[in-house]
Amino acid sequence: MRQLLTWWNLCALVFLSLAFFLYSHSHSPMAQQESSQSIYDFTVKDIDGNDVTLNQYAGKVLLIVNVASQCGLTQTNYKELNVLYNKYKDQGLEILAFPCNQFAGQEPGNKEEIRQVVCTKFKAEFPIFDKIEVNGKNAAPLYKYLKEQKGGIFGDGIKWNFTKFLVSKDGKVTERYAPTTSPLKIEKDIQKLLQSS
């Protein structure tokens, strides 16, 4: 009986410690400062190394994707992203593609090699950005923010290439989709955001 009580006391202590940590983190000035950020506060680099402020996309629906050239998901994702972009770009959809080599080294190329795959092989017309990291201490600030806004099912970290974040016209991160979610399955959600005022 005493062992059982000790076990329950230990569980309660762990639970209370965790609850206190989460509460204090969510109410800390730093956490409040982070949560007051908007996606439009970020500046990223395009594939040529030029600064791009995301506030230039204010009023548009954004689909933000970490991409790779040598992944098993590459062909279908680029093909379907192209379909969505060609269909909805004139209605206010913008797709922002961020190459990342953190998953099995499937984006090893330099910017010219990446451009060759994305723009020549797959004929993508949507913007391609500089290669970034999406996880770990060197994760791009934009991706830290995206993960903070929409965590994953098994932790916030990006699990693989072609994780997708959908952002509304007012800059709110509304959905996060798994790498295996086909871009065309997101079409209805995109339509809904495009039709919203």
C-alpha positions in Angstrom: 0.0 0.0 0.0 2.8 2.4 0.9 4.6 1.7 -2.4 1.3 2.5 -4.2 1.0 5.8 -2.4 4.6 6.7 -3.1 4.0 5.9 -6.8 0.9 8.2 -6.9 2.8 10.9 -5.0 5.5 10.8 -7.6 3.0 10.9 -10.5 1.3 13.9 -8.9 4.6 15.7 -8.4 5.6 15.2 -12.0 2.2 16.3 -13.2 2.2 19.4 -11.1 5.8 20.3 -12.1 4.8 20.0 -15.8 1.6 22.0 -15.3 3.6 24.8 -13.5 6.3 24.8 -16.3 3.6 25.1 -19.0 1.7 27.8 -17.2 4.8 29.9 -16.4 6.1 29.6 -19.9 2.8 30.6 -21.5 2.6 33.6 -19.1 6.1 34.7 -19.4 6.9 38.1 -21.1 8.9 36.2 -23.7 6.0 33.9 -24.6 3.6 36.8 -24.8 6.0 38.7 -27.0 6.4 35.7 -29.4 2.6 35.2 -29.6 2.1 38.9 -30.5 4.2 38.4 -33.6 2.6 38.1 -37.0 3.8 36.2 -40.0 4.2 39.6 -41.7 7.0 40.5 -39.2 9.4 38.1 -40.8 12.0 38.7 -43.5 13.4 35.7 -45.4 15.9 35.3 -48.3 14.9 34.2 -51.8 16.9 31.7 -53.7 19.2 34.4 -54.9 19.9 35.7 -51.4 17.7 38.8 -51.6 15.7 39.9 -48.6 11.9 39.4 -49.0 9.6 40.8 -46.3 6.5 38.6 -45.9 4.3 41.7 -45.4 4.3 42.0 -49.2 2.0 39.0 -49.1 -0.6 40.7 -46.7 -4.1 40.0 -48.0 -3.1 36.8 -49.8 -3.7 33.2 -48.8 -0.3 31.5 -48.3 0.7 27.8 -48.5 4.2 27.5 -46.9 6.0 24.3 -47.7 9.4 22.8 -46.9 10.5 21.2 -50.1 13.2 18.7 -51.3 14.4 17.6 -54.7 15.1 13.9 -54.1 12.2 12.8 -51.9 9.7 10.1 -52.7 7.0 12.8 -52.3 8.7 15.3 -54.6 7.1 14.5 -57.9 3.5 14.4 -56.8 3.8 17.4 -54.5 5.4 19.7 -57.1 2.9 18.5 -59.7 -0.1 19.2 -57.5 1.3 22.5 -56.1 1.6 23.7 -59.7 -2.0 22.8 -60.3 -3.2 24.7 -57.2 -0.9 27.7 -58.1 -2.0 28.0 -61.7 -5.7 27.6 -60.7 -5.7 30.1 -57.8 -2.8 32.6 -58.1 -5.0 35.1 -59.8 -7.5 34.8 -56.9 -4.8 35.6 -54.3 -3.0 32.3 -53.5 0.7 32.4 -53.0 2.8 29.2 -52.4 6.1 29.8 -50.6 8.6 26.9 -51.0 11.6 26.6 -48.6 14.2 24.0 -49.6 15.5 22.0 -46.6 18.2 19.3 -46.4 17.4 18.1 -42.9 15.5 15.0 -43.9 17.7 12.1 -45.1 19.8 14.7 -47.0 17.2 14.9 -49.8 17.9 18.5 -50.8 21.8 18.4 -51.1 22.1 20.8 -54.1 23.2 24.4 -54.3 20.8 27.1 -55.4 21.4 26.5 -59.1 20.8 22.8 -58.8 17.6 23.4 -56.7 16.4 26.0 -59.3 17.1 23.4 -62.1 14.8 20.8 -60.4 12.1 23.2 -59.3 11.8 25.6 -62.2 13.1 23.5 -65.2 12.1 20.0 -64.3 8.8 20.7 -62.5 8.2 24.1 -64.1 7.1 25.7 -60.8 6.3 29.4 -61.0 5.7 30.0 -57.3 8.5 31.6 -55.3 11.5 29.5 -54.2 13.5 30.7 -51.2 16.9 30.1 -49.8 17.7 26.7 -48.3 16.9 26.7 -44.6 16.7 24.5 -41.5 13.2 23.9 -40.1 14.2 22.1 -36.9 16.8 22.4 -34.2 18.7 25.4 -32.8 19.4 26.8 -36.3 15.8 26.6 -37.4 14.7 29.7 -39.4 12.7 32.1 -37.2 9.7 31.8 -39.6 9.6 28.1 -39.0 9.9 28.5 -35.2 6.8 30.8 -35.4 4.9 28.4 -37.7 5.5 25.5 -35.4 4.5 27.6 -32.3 1.2 28.5 -34.0 0.4 25.0 -35.2 2.0 22.1 -33.4 2.1 18.6 -34.9 0.3 15.5 -33.5 3.5 14.1 -32.1 5.3 17.2 -31.0 5.9 20.5 -32.9 8.9 19.5 -34.9 8.6 19.2 -38.7 8.6 15.4 -39.4 9.6 15.3 -43.1 9.7 17.1 -46.4 6.5 18.7 -47.7 4.9 19.6 -44.4 2.4 22.4 -45.3 1.1 25.4 -43.4 -1.9 27.3 -44.6 -2.1 31.0 -43.7 -5.3 33.2 -44.0 -5.4 36.6 -45.7 -5.0 38.3 -42.3 -1.8 36.4 -41.6 -3.2 33.7 -39.2 -1.7 30.2 -39.4 -5.0 28.2 -39.8 -3.9 24.7 -40.6 -0.9 22.3 -40.7 -0.8 19.3 -43.0 1.3 16.2 -42.8 4.0 15.6 -45.5 1.8 12.8 -46.9 -1.3 15.1 -47.3 -1.7 15.6 -51.0 -1.8 19.3 -52.0 -5.1 18.8 -53.9 -6.7 17.5 -50.7 -6.1 21.0 -49.3 -8.0 22.7 -52.2 -11.3 23.1 -50.3 -9.5 24.8 -47.4 -7.8 27.1 -49.8 -11.0 28.0 -51.5 -12.7 28.7 -48.2 -9.9 31.2 -47.2 -9.9 32.8 -50.6 -13.6 33.4 -50.4 -13.4 34.9 -46.9 -13.3 38.7 -46.7 
